[in-house]
Amino acid sequence: MKFLYIVDYWVPFPLSEYGGLVILIASSDTEAFNILSSSFNDLYTDRIMERIVNSQKFELVGHHESRIIESFTT
């Protein structure tokens, strides 16, 4: 089973002036964390899991590859 995650960006103001969203597919919160922490090299990795847990999640039907679909960050 896979989920579509819509995660609020975790880098605080003023480094990320307006924030952003990251949309990804993962089978669990742990897998989502692994994908995001390896894809974004920053000093705020400790904030990612909180954002994942509080994100919107939608169950997907069919086979989907775990990956980042879209990222909009400022």
C-alpha positions in Angstrom: 0.0 0.0 0.0 1.3 3.4 -0.9 0.3 6.9 0.1 0.5 10.3 -1.5 2.0 12.8 1.1 1.6 16.5 0.9 4.2 17.8 3.3 4.8 21.5 4.4 8.4 22.6 3.9 10.4 22.6 7.1 13.0 25.3 6.6 12.0 28.3 8.8 11.8 32.0 7.8 14.0 33.9 6.8 15.9 31.1 5.0 12.7 29.9 3.4 10.8 33.2 2.9 7.4 31.7 2.1 7.8 28.0 2.8 6.6 25.5 0.3 5.2 22.0 -0.3 6.8 18.7 -1.2 4.5 16.0 -2.7 5.7 12.4 -2.6 4.7 8.8 -2.7 5.8 6.5 0.1 4.6 3.3 1.8 5.1 4.7 5.4 6.1 7.8 7.4 9.5 6.2 7.8 10.0 5.7 4.1 8.8 9.3 3.5 11.4 10.6 6.0 14.2 8.6 4.3 13.2 10.0 0.9 13.0 13.6 2.1 16.1 13.5 4.3 18.3 12.1 1.5 16.9 14.5 -1.1 17.2 17.8 0.9 20.6 18.7 2.3 19.9 21.2 5.1 20.4 21.8 8.8 16.7 21.2 9.6 16.4 17.5 9.1 15.1 17.2 12.7 11.9 19.0 11.6 11.0 16.6 8.7 9.3 13.8 10.7 7.0 16.2 12.5 5.9 17.7 9.1 5.4 14.1 7.7 3.3 13.1 10.7 1.1 16.2 10.3 0.9 16.0 6.5 -2.1 15.2 4.5 -2.0 11.5 3.3 -4.1 9.8 0.7 -4.1 6.1 0.0 -3.3 5.2 -3.6 -4.7 2.4 -5.7 -2.4 0.5 -8.0 1.4 0.2 -8.2 3.4 3.4 -7.7 7.1 4.0 -7.3 8.1 5.7 -4.0 9.5 9.1 -5.0 9.2 12.8 -4.8 6.6 13.9 -7.4 6.8 17.7 -7.0 8.6 20.2 -4.8 7.9 23.9 -4.5 10.2 25.6 -2.0 11.3 29.2 -1.5 
